[in-house]
Amino acid sequence: MRVGLLLCDHLDDDAAAVAGDYTVLMPRMLEPHGVELEVFDLTEGRFPASVKDFPAWITSGSRRSAYTDEAFIPDLLDVSFELAAIERPHAGICFGHQTIARALGGTVERHASGWGVGAREFDIVSAPPWMTTDADDPPDAVTLLMSHRDQVTALPSDAEVVATADYCVNGAFRVGEHVFTVQGHPEFTPELSAFLMRKRQEDIGDDAVGAGLASLDQALDSDRVARWIATFLRR
């Protein structure tokens, strides 16, 4: 299945040298699960001519803040709203999770808990159909790599929480059968996570970076969540 990727950022060259840019990370995550990506680089103003050109869409992460109206964000919000209006499957990761929430009436803010980095565990509180696959049934919790300080603090009115943690209540959500988003980064590798934490250490803080680095020996559910996203997009 070919899916449209709304690409919202590029990693700096030094970070991309660790595990690849988003144009490498995203296909590497989804292609093993039967999803190929057509990239629309929003940072270069390349938007789809029509949201109906692909059967499903996914919005990437970004270092930008989803609650601003800088650069391409207003146009991205319009695309996200249009996709929801026609109930075209749309997945979001990190920044994509946040912009979809904002487009549909939710709230995104800089959160008082500060940066979420390293491996974090989220409880699964509801399991939509695409989380039950031939490979397994939904677990009680998943662990993903995180890299954010903004959060979805209020969900769209018709959204349902899928995964939650004490520090990030709206860790994943769904709207019906056509929206599924996660705050975490199933496309990241531990090596990339470590590099980004060290690079941003002054901003993140020594204690948070230390705890984040120490968390990276945990088993991750990245491939499991990637399979959920792919199954959702193929529905």
N, C-alpha and C positions, 0 to 999 in steps of 0.2 A: 504494500500500500504506500502511495506517495502522499506526503503530508507537507503543508506549507509551514515553514519555520519563520516566525517574526523575530529576527535577530536584533537584539537591542544593545549590544556592546561587543567589544573585542578586548581580550586580555592584552595587557602590555607585553612587549616582546619577551622580557625576562620571565614573566609568568607563563606565557604561551610555550616557552622552551621547555618547561617542566613536563607538561602532558598534552600540549596542543591548545589552540584557541577554541572558542565555542564551536567554530565550524568543523572541528575535529571531535571535540568532546560530545556534542549532541548526536551526531551520527553513530559514534562508537557506542553510545548508550542504547540507541533505539534499533539500529540495523539488525543486531542479533535476534530481535523480537519482531522482525518482519515489517519495519517501518523505514522508508527512505524519505529524505528531507529535500525539499526545494527551498533554498535560502532566499529570503527577502531581507536585505540589509537595510534596516530602518535608519541606521546611522549615516547612510549615504542617500537617504530619501527614497529608497526603493520600496514602495508599497504595492500590494497586489492590485491589479486592475479591478478584480471582483473577488469578494470573499467566497463566491460560489465556484471559483476555479479549482478548489481542492476540497476533498470530502471531509477534511479535518485540519486543525491548525494547532500549533504550539508556540508559546511566547517564551523567550529565553530569559535568563538572568541579566543583570546589568548593575554597574556601580551607581547609576543614577537613583535619585529618590522619586518614588512613584507618586508622591503627593505634590510634586511640582508640575509646572507646565512648560518646562524647558524643552528645547529641541523638538523632537518628534512625538512627545508624550501625548499632547491633545489629539493628534491624528490616530495614535495607537488606541486611545480610549474609545474613539469613534468606531474603529474597526472591531474592538472587543465587544462593544455594545451591539453592533450590527450582527456579529456572529451569534451572540446570545439571542437576538430577536428572531433569527431564523433557525435557532437551535442546531447550529452546526457545531460538532464536537470541537472543543477548545481547551487545551491543557496549558497550565502556566507553571513555571519554575521560578521561585524566589521573586525577583522583580516582576515576572509575569504573573505570579500568584497575586501580587499586590496590585498591579495595574488592572487585572480583571476584576478584583474586588472593588476597586475604586470606580471603574466604568459601570458597574452594576449597582452602585449606590452605597457601597461600604466605605469604611474610613481607614486610611493608612497614615501612620504617624511615626516619628522618632520615639522609640520606646524607652521608658525609664529604666528597664532592666539592662540597658546597654547592649553591647555586641553579643550576638550568639555565634560562637565559632567552635570549630572542632566537631567531634561526634556527639550528637545529642539524641536522647531517646524520646519518642513520642508514643503515647497510648492511642491505640485505635479504638474509637468510641462508636463508630458506625462503619459498616462495610458495604459499599455499593457493589453491584453485581460484577463489575470488572475486576474486583479484588479477589474473586474466587476463580482460579484458573485451573487448567489441567495439572499444573505443577504443584499447587498447594492451596490450602485454605488460608484466609487472613490470620495472621498472628495477633496476639494481644498488644504487641508494641513493635515499633521499628526504630532502627538507629540510622541516622543519615548525617552527612557532613553539612554543616551550616556555615554561612558567612553573611551576616546581616545585622543591622542595628535598627532598621525600620520594621514595623509589623502591621499586619491587618488587625486593627483594634476593634472594629465593628464590621460584621459581615453584612453582605446584601440581605435584604429582608427574606428572600426565598432560598437562602443558602443553608447548608447543614454542615456542621463540623464533622470531619472524618478522623483527624488526628490532632492530639493536643498534648501540651506539656505545661508545667507550672510557669516556666518563663515565657512561653509563647502559646497562648491559649488557642489561637486559630492557626495551627500548624499545617493543616490541609483542610480543604473544604470542597464541596460539590454543589452544583445547582442542577437539579433534575438529573437527566442523563446526558447533558450536553456541556457541562463545565466540571473540570476536575483540576485542582491546583495544589501544589505543595510548596512550603516555604524552604525546604531543604534543597540540596544540590545532589541528586543521584548521579549526575554526570561528572562530578568532581572525583579526583583521586586523593588519597591521604597525602601524597607528596605535594600536590598542588595546594591543598588546604594548609599544610605546614608552611609552604613558601609564602602564601598570601598573609598568613598570620604574622610571620616574621617581618614581612615587608611593611605591614601596617601596624607594627607593634606600638609605636608612639601614640597612634590614634586609639587603638584598641585597649591598651594598658597591659602592663607586665603580668599582673595576676591572671587576667582573662586569657592572655596568650599562653602562659604557663599551663593553665588548666586545659586549654584547648589542645596544646601539643601532647600533654599527657593522655588525652582521651583517644588519640589516634590508633592505639593498639586494639581498640574494640572491634568486634566483628560488625560489619556494615550490612545494611539491607538494600544497598543501592540497586543491585540487579533485580531484586524483588519489586521495588518501586518502579523501576524502568519497565518491567513487564506489566505492571498495573497500568502505567501510562499508555503503553503500546496497545494493550487490550482495550482500554477506553477509547483510544483514537480509532481503532478498527471497528468499533461497534456500529 
